[in-house]
Amino acid sequence: VDMSQTELDVARSKLPNDVRLLKERAQALSITTASVDVVVSHLALMLMDDIERVLGEIHRVLRKEGTVVAIVGRGFLLGPVGETYSQVFREVAAQDALAHLPMGDPRMRTETGWLELFNKDFEAVTFEDIDVSWQPDFAELWQSLSETYDIDRLTPAARVQLKERLSTSISTLEQPDGTYVTGWGLRMIQARAR
């Protein structure tokens, strides 16, 4: 299920033909009630509007004691590279007068908040924090950052300034092989439908 035809086209190119793809929103699924054993969400749930409705739909389509497994973001970039990027980005965004972009329900940023959201219809809620190591060179780091939700909203001049300031600010963190030690902080949430 995805609301983006582009994402569904990519999925179609990689999945067997008997896998059914649905272009729709998670807030209103066309899937039959109590017809699914497992729902998997990868780096999407934490971005969705009306998360209570989304979880209600997941619960509706799951069979009793069906499982939901979600990978959600927990930390954008890990370590000093991430801390430096956040600081530099905030400064450049402020200079560029970039409006704040709210992303998802604030409860989705903490374990306590997730528990509050899941406890209505689910039980046996568990969390596992996963750190994915990544050692990009600056070009790889910048390419990845350039695809994020905020950098593409900066003016072209501000993007150039961000790239230059970030490169200078993290230069002391560069490893002898030209890479930077960082990674992505993820959280896996599992729960069983009541």
Buried (B, 14 or more C-beta within 10 A) or exposed (E): BBBEEEBBEEBEEEEEEEEEEEEEBBBEBEBEEEEBEEBEBEEBBBEBEBBBBBBBBBBBBBEEEBBBBBBBBBBBBBBBBBEBBEEBBEBBBEBBEBEEEEBBBEBBBEEEBBBEBBEEBBEEBEBEEEEEEBBBEBEEBBEBBEEEEBBEBBEEEBBEBBBEBBBEBBEEBBEEEEBBBBBBBBBBBBBBBE
